[in-house]
Amino acid sequence: MPVVDIPGSKSITARALFLAAAADGVTTLRRPLRSDDTEGFAEGLTRLGYRVGRTPGAWQIDGRPQGPAVTEADVYCRDGATTARFLPTLAAAGRGSFRFDASPQMRRRPLLPLTRALRDLGVDLRHEEAEGHHPLRIEASGVEGGEVVLDAGQSSQYLTALLLLGPLTRKGLSIKVTDLVSAPYIEITLAMMRTFGVEVRREGSVYVVPPGGYTATTYGIEPDASTASYFFAAAAVTGGEVTVPGLGAGALQGDLGFVDVLRRMGAEVETGAHGTRVRGTGELRGLTVNMRDISDTMPTLAALAPFASGPVRIEDVGNTRVKECDRLEACAENLRRLGVEVATGPDWIEIRPGTTPVTGTEIKSYGDHRIVMSFAVTGLRVPGISFDDPGCVRKTFPGFHEAFGALRGQLPG
């Protein structure tokens, strides 16, 4: 029975780096994800004057509750959305002049709901080119706090950034949320803040964050549930079996809910205290599923869908159009290139298997790691699949192709 060691969660590693930098004392992060995104976040902290010590199995961060140690910095956020959204928010709590820029791909992704909220809180923030996008400059003088209204309908990261900022403000924050996507990611944020000594109170759509700062700790990073979805899907599509340790019933990440989708399609799923096992049964039923809360796994299901016995319709995933690429259209185009009938709408995709043979082709990645990793699952059943940019997986899992190739040799042919 294959047991797959999944690297640490990108989402948890990014939050832990922010919390460690903001905490009073030295924090040790155990088993952090080492990928382009998280290395970019750590490099950004270093540019802001934080000490980040790295060993193979752990990172140590010297916290600075007062903010960056430098009064001027130019930070390049690479492709990382958490880096590009969290680090400017962290810098705003300090004092100095800080400029942030990002890759062309990240420059296209929206920031305006977050930067508008920061301005409403008195932060001197200016977009240097397109309004609501990188690059931007912050003339920081600390954040007083108070009440703010936020639309997090495009990305839950906007709300996470403000929640993380709250304890660093002088008065605390009261955040009224008018819309929210990917709500389980907020539960990750609140649980992690609790571990670092801050309890957020929720009153309906309002989150009340007290001032007072964070306390340093030792924090273990659980495996990445979004990454695990490709390996669970591999079991379902081949009739094999995969176990992922470290992602059990107490896991923080909502994306583990992807295994419930596989269960509805016919796979056997067992989630215990210390891990999750998926076994394919030879049956994959079609279904209609709302994936608003686990939208990062939408491409995994889309890539699996051609092997279902009926149509697979994925709804309420409009936010995937503003990820690393327009994931709805990227999935649709690649499925059509494979010979699969697909229809899309503003926030849905429907895959209709069985009308024509599925044939191998080169997958257009659009530089998006999740497109490549998802269609690697399709390649388990369809010979001749290749990728125009296989290396883009370095964003979250540099060793993906090697790990997936090793698993492939242990699954039914």
C-alpha angles and dihedrals in degrees: 000000000000115000112197123205105213119199120247122288115275092209094050094044092053093049091046091052091053093046093046092050091049097044128099105249138008118318125199118208113200121207096359118181112261107205138121092275098049094039087053090052092049091047089051091053089051091052088054090054102260119138112238115182116194130199125167096266104024145030125211121205127190105220124223112193089185092061136248118003092224128064095213131035143155110214125193111204097192111202095324117124093190090049092048094048104033102043097056088050091051091048091051089066091060134058126264146055113297129179123196129193135166145191120294088257093053092042088064093055118093126256103160101106089055098041091046089054091049090051090049087056090055100262113151098229128159130185106220097205126002113022111249095020140084137305100068138159129214125198096200127204101156127275122268095200128210132135126343137169119223136187107208095170093116098043136002087213089081090062093042091054092054093044090052090048094051100084090049093059122092097239103022126244137275108197119192109199117206096183134005134192127189092020095179089069088063089055088055090053094048093047092050093047087053090055089053091052105267125115115199118205119216121206107180106294093350123093115201114202119188123220121237106095136246135294120229118244145159110269130189118211115222121219118279110266094198090055091046089059091075092055093045089049090050090059092048095049097045101038089245132124132247131182123195113195120210095036104091140135093301096051116136097215120094091204088078082078086081088085088063088059089052089050091054088052092054108272122131112243129188120183114187135172094276107028150348129253126198124189124187115227099194090258126101113174124199118246147168113241137176107223100176091121096044101032095143087071094052092097090051091057092042090054091048095046099083088071096053121109092235143012119311114210119188115195140190096025100123090129089069087074090072099047124100084310136349092289095187093059093037090056092044094050094048092047090052090050086056090053097256122140111239137174127190138190134182093289106005144066128197121198117198111197129197101035094104134009117274109238132186121261142154110281116225105226100186084211089289116139093204093057091054095045093046096051090047082073090056088051090064088072103025120062119216101038115145135165132235091215110019092163095068088088087082086086090079110354116024092180096048099116092049093047093045091046091052091051092048090062090057098049128083113274 
